[in-house]
Amino acid sequence: MYEKFPKLSYLCKDNQETTMRRKPIIALIYDFDGTLSPGNMQEFGFIQAIGQTPEEFWAKSDGIAKGQDASNILAYMKLMFDEARANGIRLTREGFKRYGADIKLFEGVRDWFRNVNEYGESKGVKIEHYINSSGLTEIIEGSPIAREFKHVFAGSFIYDEKGEAEWPGIAVDYTAKTQYLFKIQKGIFSSRDAKRVNESWADDDKRIPFTNMIYFGDGDTDVPSMKVVNMFGGHSIAVFNTAIPHKREVARKLLRQGRVNFITPASYTKDSRTFRLVCAIIDRIKADNELKLLARYK
């Protein structure tokens, strides 16, 4: 049967090189705070270390941003720097990672990646997971799920020769997140790169087309990324924390406005709606890719 369809030779078990070349890659891209974790990552150790409540810390951060008409992201990074110094706390990479170890995760998150990977493998597709967050890379790197991600795009500090944070290195605001979608598309894993990401690439040269992306977010701050993924034929999902009643309405609003394709409770167990939904999207992406290959037959 394969002789008639040479374009589909990737289906032959003995053609490993062609199999890998043709195997679709599907990118699952996650916001972190409120999406995989029920809180902001600074709330699982750092804020307690400086003797404040989350409400106090974020009120101060918002006050800096409003008072200076500044970026909310740079405001919280400055506040972390200032409060740590005032309390005699050294901000180091290892210190941030220790805070990350205590991050709480939504139900099922720890097993989610293995379950989705196994499902993707059973369908003949490769699954890759990415973080696209306004939080801090260093804290995420210390989290229990850090090893699950192909790459983490998030904020970070610049460190001095003693290994202490001395200045913000990368600040990822809500619209800046969209640039990382194009980097994932092209297989660029450098946050600094501002050249190749803006170059024009042929569709066949793009590592992961937008149609093979599934974006997870939890609210208005993810709207630009959700909109870009949707615009180019990808799939966006708004998750909501069932323990906070108004979060469901936020997700419903995003669905009504056409910002997302689907909404689901922030549960990631194998019997959850989220898992069934993602499996169905994987099935569709796989089918769409096979149809494209069939359409190329001459």
URDAUR-V693562 format. One line per field, one symbol per residue. ss: DSSP state (H for helix, E for strand, L for the rest). phi: phi as a letter, one per 30 degrees, with the letter a starting at -180 (. if undefined). burial: I if it has 24 or more other C-alpha atoms within 12 Angstrom, else O. A space follows every 50 residues. Layout:
ss: ???
phi: ???
burial: ???
This chain:
ss: LHHHLHHHHHHLLLLHHHHHHHLLEEEEEELLELLLELLLHHHLLHHHHL LLLHHHHHHHHHHHHHHHLLLHHHHHHHHHHHHHHHLLLLLEHHHHHHHH LLLLLLLLHHHHHHHHHHHHHHLLLEEEEEEEEEEEHHHHHLLLLHHHLL EEEEEEEEELLLLEEEEEEELLLLLLHHHHHHHHHHLLLLLLLLLHHHLL LLHHHLLLLHHHEEEEELLHHHHHHHHHHHHLLLEEEEEELLLLHHHHHH HHHHHHLLLLLEEEELLLLLLLHHHHHHHHHHHHHHHHHHHHHHHLLL
phi: .dddbedcddddddcdddeddcddcccccbdcdiccbdbddddckddddc ibcedddddddddddddchcdddddddddeddddddcicdcbeddddddd dcddbdeiddceddddeddeddcibccbcbcbbddceddddcddceddcd accadacccdddicdbadcbbcddddedddddddecicccddebcddcdd cdedcddbdedccbccbbaedceededdddecidbbbccbdddcedddde dddddddidbdbbaddbbddcddedddddddeeddedddddddddddb
burial: OOOOOOOIIOIOOOOOOOOOOIIIIIIIIIIIIIIIIIIIIIIIIIIOII OOOOOOIIOIIIOIOOOOOOIIIIIIIIIIIIIIOOOOOIIIIOIIIIII IIIIIIOIIIOIIIIIIOIIOOIIIIIIIIIIIIIIIIIIIIIIIIOIII IIIIIIIIOOOOOOIIOIOIIIIIIIIIIIIIIIIIIIIOIOOOOOIOOO OOOOOIIIIIIIIIIIIIIIIIIIIIIIIIOOOIIIIIIIIOOOOOIOOI IIOIIOOOIIIIIIIIIIIIOOOIIOIIIOIIIIIIOOIIOOOOOOOO
